[in-house]
Amino acid sequence: MSVFDYTDVQGLLRFGYNKMTAASYALLRVRNVTEARSWLRSAPVTTAEKRAPLPRTALNVGFTAPGLAALGIPDPVIAQFSHEFRSGMALESRSRQLGDIEASAPVHWAWGGPGREPHLAVMFFGEPDAYNDFVSRTKGAAWNEAFETLDCLGTSDFKGHEPFGFVDGISQPDIDWDQKRIAPCIQLDYTNIVSLGEFLLGYRNEYGKYADRPLIPDNSAAGLLPVAEDAPAMKDLGRNGTYLVMRQLRQDVRLFWRFVTEQAECNAAMAEDLAAAMVGRKLEGDPLEPILAGSIPGIHLPKPGQPEQNRFTFDRDPLGNRCPFGAHVRRANPRNTDFPDHPPNVIAKLITMLGFGPKGFRDDLSSSVRFHRILRRGREYGALVTREQALAPAAIPDSESGLHFICLNADICRQFEFLQNAWINSTKFSGLTGESDPLLGNRAALGGCPVTGDFTMQSSSGLRRRISGVPQFIQVRGGAYFFMPGIRALRYIATSAT
């Protein structure tokens, strides 16, 4: 097997650039095609190759489907991208699927909605003392001639915490860069390793298949591109690229802490416990489940150097007594497998595979998580509002704060959209009724589900606590789907479009 070519992948997929705490996302429209192509050809786009010393700045680029068209990519080529990418996030039917309705509807968005769709996103990252000069030098003299700036999304550094105050970015999948994972496979235990093709186009995914992407006849213009593994006579425009999902999420910090404090009858410790139950983690990131010690046969959890707070499954909490079934982290990553009840030995596993043996009430209520993982690369924005400030009277209205949610995946429908629709917004997740994700869920009534604002905490005593009227703490302020191409594909887009 050949060594993976990290030089043909944009670096955001492999690195989070966490030490580059200054960042912004320029949302652009093409003003002058010739100048835009020229800028893209000379842009110092950062690759996924490890460098020593570590770089102090980074640049990544992604394109919407209208952006590819504006740069001259032919319609038959664009037509080979996924339907979700081509039709965009703001499509009315997609808005209903994603929960982008009422106050979060695209018509109210600051960007990405009707008439405010970007063509491309240019993402700048840097250490604070190097950032401003890097942005200025990278833009250059022709920037304003090449592009119209639709918006420039700034970011903030909350020291690893999201705006509600919880440690963020703990749970991430391990990408199988070496392609050692056999797929398709029968997975009897939860693992954090996920096939390369779940995040990069042009490689086998968890089904052992290749995602649809543009394949181009091998000609002089396409000579820059890599060969398609599954169609050696064709060049692969998608290979080493990925889809980038960007959503601007406004978080109402005051509303969140005031609501849980009111429900706890102003008991600070009980309010923090309720907040943790909704999130599924404590403020500093510790899971509500016990952390697993040592190596567990068949279970791959974080590698050395990765957060130990990600070393857990829900096997020892089958009834949701520690971490409620509806908690955000349980919805976002159920940590299950093809066989949720995890038979304890080989014979029991074989019996389960044949469809026999005892079944728990919630077995198979959630699809196997390995088919729906996403890689998150978001950043906070706005001014930090602490818990104490949130509970104190506001002298003036708070400035907007929230999260620029960014995730990377090779199949928008099966990964991001499935997670958002079937797990985050579903009122039927894991056998629940009348409740969506306590953080990200939209509280609007759905067809057949007039109530979506409940939150239930299970208990070992059998007495559940149900909280009604959970407000909508998060509002969508913008969003779009981008294609983040490989380096050779980027050069093709910048030079070969006619």
Phi, psi and omega in degrees: 000132183289155177288137183295139182267091180291342182288349181256011180240136175293142193293338184300331181293324183266328185240144176270353183055038186297330180282346175269085190280350174262134182200155173205158180237111179273118179262117193236157167239145181286122178262316181229112187299315182298314180292323179296316177298319180298317179296319180295325179294327184262354184296132181279067184293133184277133181267178180270010179283136177288139182230150175227126357292165180298139178294154181257352179219161179207153181220129175227156187223140174222156185234141168277168177299315175299330178293318176298320178295320180296332178272001173096010176292128186298148180304318180298332177285314179299327182296344180273350173288167182296152179300320182298316179297315184292321184276339172087163184288332187273003176304138187303314181294327179289325178300321178293320179296320185275352184082017180272072183230169181052238184295338180263009182292148182304334179297338180262357185292148174287332178205154178093343178276187182307125181079359182232031182276128177282159172267326180206159174241125175252119188253117180258135176226146177188158169292145191309319184282349180251349192293306186300316179296321179298315180298315181298313181293321183291320178297311178071182186289332187270359185306309185290335176283326182283323189229150166258126181277112178284318179195158173230111185271112177279164178231167178232164178246102179263022174058044175085004179251146173275169189302330177288349175108001182268143174301136187236166174077021184279314188266107177227145176288155172266119181281134180278072182300326182278356177054045177271343184288129178276124180222140000287155180219159172266114186256112184266347181226152178293138176221151180268352178281135180228143183302145181304322182291354173283344184234337177239132175290149178094006180228162181290137179262192183295342176271357185077017183246167175255131177293149176298139176197166185292124172248134188238138176304143182286104177224184184298322181292326183270005183299338179291335193275153175289160178281144178284128180299320184268000177209077189301342179277354184245154172266147190248104178288334182275334187305133182071011173251173181208168174262133180251122177260124179237130178220130176268116185246111177279128182249127179268090186294318180299314182298318181299306185288329177290324179293310182293328178291321177295318179295331179270010180054043175067017174273113188299317182294318179292325177296318178294322177296319179294317177300317179296322179295321178293319181283319185098003177217159172281169186306320182271012171099352180294134179289158175284343173275149175297139177286133181283138181259145173070194182267129180253119181307131177082348182247119176259115177244189192306146175286164174305137181094346177265162187300125174295339180292353176264003184269075177199159169231180178258016182301323184270010177226055185295340182256006177071024183285331178268307179245112183306147179303327183270002179299150185303313185290334178283326175290316185289333180207087183296349178053042177251183181223195177296335182231089189301335184272002172047074178308142191281345181213174187299316181296316179296324178294318179297320178299317179296318180300329180276357175092013180252182177093167182292147178237136175279161183302322186261005177300134176068010176285339177242134177299152180303128190293336186294345178269002189223023180283149173231156177253118186265137180221032185282169178217152179282161173216162178088191182266140179290131173243113182285168178300317180296318178293323180297327182273346180273154177300139181271123177292320176224157179301141178292147170287157184296138174220159181171209185231130166275094181287127175227130172225156181240136178198159182266346181224098185301318183293309187281339182255277185300309186292323176298312180301315183292320186274312188274337183247311184286310186267346185291133175272003180246007183303130176052035177081008180282165175221142172074015180215142174247184181306128184295340178261305190264349185293146174269128187277004180293148177295142178247164177302119182082356181226080182293337179247125179229005187251024176269162171216126185248133174248117179287165182212146178295340178283349183089352178266112181273151173250122179247125177258129181253159175071033176296125181290169173272108185276340187233136179235135178282129183247354179173163179178158178192160173257132180236150168260119178258098189285163168295168184296316179293323177294324177297318178295323177297314180300323183279342187238332192256350178291136181228000000 
